[in-house]
Amino acid sequence: MTMARRLFLNLIFAFLILGSAYDIVTDQEHWPFSQYPMFSGEWRSPTFTWLRLFGVTADGREIALASNRFIAPFDLSRLPKVLRRMLEERDGSRRVAVAIRDCLTRYEQLRADHHHDGPPLAAMRLYEVEWRIDPNAANVDRPERRTLIAEVAGR
Amino acid sequence: MTPFIGERSATGPVRMRGAWEAIASAWNRFWFTPGPASTLGICRLLFFGMLFVWQFPHDFTPWGAYSSVFWMPIWLFQTFGLRPLEPSMLAWLQVAWKLSLCLSAIGLFTRPAMIVAFALGTYLMGLPHNFGQTQHFDTLVVFASGALALSRAGDAWSIDAAIASFRAGVPSPLPDRDEYTWPIRFVWVAMALIFFAAGLSKWRHGGLGWIFSDSFSLTLLRQQYHISDGDPLTTWGIAVAHHVWIAHAMAASAILIETLYPLVLFSRRARLVLVPAGLLFLIGIRALMGPTFEQFMMCYVFWIPWARVVARITHPRRFLPVHHAPTLSSAADSPRRRVVF
């Protein structure tokens, strides 16, 4: 190996180590570098809230879209978080309405492509749901509280 | 006897220089001790092969169809002005990427294929993180792809190598080289930094309470409510949450494995314990909590001394350990051993 290549590789090694060290020390994230904060906090509360999309059929039935296949390529972690971030912004309501319309279009597209067997939807609603954590997680389908955040009707 | 002042002041810099030389020597030994081409070649084959199989059904085109309200660019995309392409462009891009993964695995046009795999993979794997949440299952894949793109991983166990050997007329065994060691060590270091960072985050944000409170039990239960990128593969998390001492033991194990993981870079004994423990830890996360770390687990192929494994399988009688010559698997250890065919 030539000296020039060895020097170049050492710079690459330094970039990996110093880039990682920077994010670790400053508690920041610069993907693909990260401080890897997942599950790092101490959770004490017996309750928690989460944003969840519900589909509304033509006869008014509500269906919780609690599976990735209804919202792919989003998942049940990323979609609620991006919606939460939108709501925290100034024109949050407008942005969330646009986002839910996208999700409704995507749901119907996935259904047409047979990626899920959900019913056709007339509308989509975004709720903030709250659960009391059950020792057997037996209330997954029965949150304690639901607050409607937004609703978008299909075209 | 009291030394002269001049002597005393001279020993300081001399000692410093000696320490720096020792550090530089250890650094070079770690990264550049000659290793066998076959270990790196098999790592390339398995890593890109598994990544190809894993990514093949994944479709990135829908990301290009979402409204701009979703777009919350991460640092990398913001810095380089990267945007989501049109779905039709993404479709072509992902075909090119998956093809490059396949070519990288089989070792055909290996070097350009690996460069394309890294460049397109960084864009495509990074793209979803611009939609509201940065997830962490693919960072190590990006680093490993980058290291391989700069490496000579196609020198063995590749179609390119077979063609070159055929053209040369006689197969010539490749000598051990420094070029075959550093990419593997790069993945080791990246993995150690990731585990360590995750451990440190838990100490920083959770502290001892993360181990000794109900936090871990509550987290295990909370993960059952369909809030992760993947649902837990089992409901064992509920059972663990019911036994406080098991939950505490698992929390303590997790934080210890993560924090101590960098020891694997320096100690063979630590490697024997922490490397499998880290893999079990990732499997445990997937089974009990949900997050999909399958891609991260693929990088575990870089821990296996494949040259030795192949030698044991193909020439069990001729596998003779000889002391005082370095191998990939033991280059950072002492005493060193070498496989002789």
Chai-1 contact restraints between the chains, C-beta under 6 A:
chainA,res_idxA,chainB,res_idxB,connection_type,confidence,min_distance_angstrom,max_distance_angstrom,comment,restraint_id
A,M1,B,D178,contact,1.0,0.0,6.0,A-B,restraint_1
A,S20,B,L193,contact,1.0,0.0,6.0,A-B,restraint_2
A,I24,B,A197,contact,1.0,0.0,6.0,A-B,restraint_3
A,E29,B,T134,contact,1.0,0.0,6.0,A-B,restraint_4
A,H30,B,W75,contact,1.0,0.0,6.0,A-B,restraint_5
A,W31,B,I74,contact,1.0,0.0,6.0,A-B,restraint_6
A,W31,B,L76,contact,1.0,0.0,6.0,A-B,restraint_7
A,W31,B,H129,contact,1.0,0.0,6.0,A-B,restraint_8
A,W31,B,T134,contact,1.0,0.0,6.0,A-B,restraint_9
A,P32,B,T139,contact,1.0,0.0,6.0,A-B,restraint_10
A,P32,B,V142,contact,1.0,0.0,6.0,A-B,restraint_11
A,S34,B,H136,contact,1.0,0.0,6.0,A-B,restraint_12
A,Q35,B,A197,contact,1.0,0.0,6.0,A-B,restraint_13
A,Q35,B,S201,contact,1.0,0.0,6.0,A-B,restraint_14
A,Y36,B,H136,contact,1.0,0.0,6.0,A-B,restraint_15
A,Y36,B,A197,contact,1.0,0.0,6.0,A-B,restraint_16
A,Y36,B,A198,contact,1.0,0.0,6.0,A-B,restraint_17
A,Y36,B,S201,contact,1.0,0.0,6.0,A-B,restraint_18
A,P37,B,S201,contact,1.0,0.0,6.0,A-B,restraint_19
A,S40,B,S201,contact,1.0,0.0,6.0,A-B,restraint_20
A,S40,B,K202,contact,1.0,0.0,6.0,A-B,restraint_21
A,S40,B,H205,contact,1.0,0.0,6.0,A-B,restraint_22
A,S40,B,G206,contact,1.0,0.0,6.0,A-B,restraint_23
A,G41,B,H205,contact,1.0,0.0,6.0,A-B,restraint_24
A,G41,B,G206,contact,1.0,0.0,6.0,A-B,restraint_25
A,E42,B,G206,contact,1.0,0.0,6.0,A-B,restraint_26
A,E42,B,G209,contact,1.0,0.0,6.0,A-B,restraint_27
A,E42,B,W210,contact,1.0,0.0,6.0,A-B,restraint_28
A,E42,B,S215,contact,1.0,0.0,6.0,A-B,restraint_29
A,W43,B,S215,contact,1.0,0.0,6.0,A-B,restraint_30
A,W43,B,L218,contact,1.0,0.0,6.0,A-B,restraint_31
A,W43,B,T219,contact,1.0,0.0,6.0,A-B,restraint_32
A,F48,B,R222,contact,1.0,0.0,6.0,A-B,restraint_33
A,W50,B,I227,contact,1.0,0.0,6.0,A-B,restraint_34
A,A66,B,H226,contact,1.0,0.0,6.0,A-B,restraint_35
A,P73,B,P62,contact,1.0,0.0,6.0,A-B,restraint_36
A,D75,B,D229,contact,1.0,0.0,6.0,A-B,restraint_37
A,L76,B,H226,contact,1.0,0.0,6.0,A-B,restraint_38
A,L76,B,I227,contact,1.0,0.0,6.0,A-B,restraint_39
A,S77,B,S228,contact,1.0,0.0,6.0,A-B,restraint_40
A,S77,B,D229,contact,1.0,0.0,6.0,A-B,restraint_41
A,R78,B,G132,contact,1.0,0.0,6.0,A-B,restraint_42
A,R78,B,Q133,contact,1.0,0.0,6.0,A-B,restraint_43
A,K81,B,G132,contact,1.0,0.0,6.0,A-B,restraint_44
A,K81,B,Q133,contact,1.0,0.0,6.0,A-B,restraint_45
A,V82,B,F70,contact,1.0,0.0,6.0,A-B,restraint_46
A,V82,B,F131,contact,1.0,0.0,6.0,A-B,restraint_47
A,V82,B,G132,contact,1.0,0.0,6.0,A-B,restraint_48
A,R85,B,G132,contact,1.0,0.0,6.0,A-B,restraint_49
A,R95,B,V69,contact,1.0,0.0,6.0,A-B,restraint_50
A,V98,B,S67,contact,1.0,0.0,6.0,A-B,restraint_51
A,V98,B,V69,contact,1.0,0.0,6.0,A-B,restraint_52
A,A99,B,V69,contact,1.0,0.0,6.0,A-B,restraint_53
A,D102,B,Y66,contact,1.0,0.0,6.0,A-B,restraint_54
A,D102,B,S67,contact,1.0,0.0,6.0,A-B,restraint_55
A,W131,B,Y225,contact,1.0,0.0,6.0,A-B,restraint_56
A,I133,B,L218,contact,1.0,0.0,6.0,A-B,restraint_57
A,I133,B,L221,contact,1.0,0.0,6.0,A-B,restraint_58
A,I133,B,R222,contact,1.0,0.0,6.0,A-B,restraint_59
A,N136,B,I238,contact,1.0,0.0,6.0,A-B,restraint_60
A,A137,B,L221,contact,1.0,0.0,6.0,A-B,restraint_61
A,A137,B,Q224,contact,1.0,0.0,6.0,A-B,restraint_62
A,A137,B,I238,contact,1.0,0.0,6.0,A-B,restraint_63
A,V140,B,Y225,contact,1.0,0.0,6.0,A-B,restraint_64
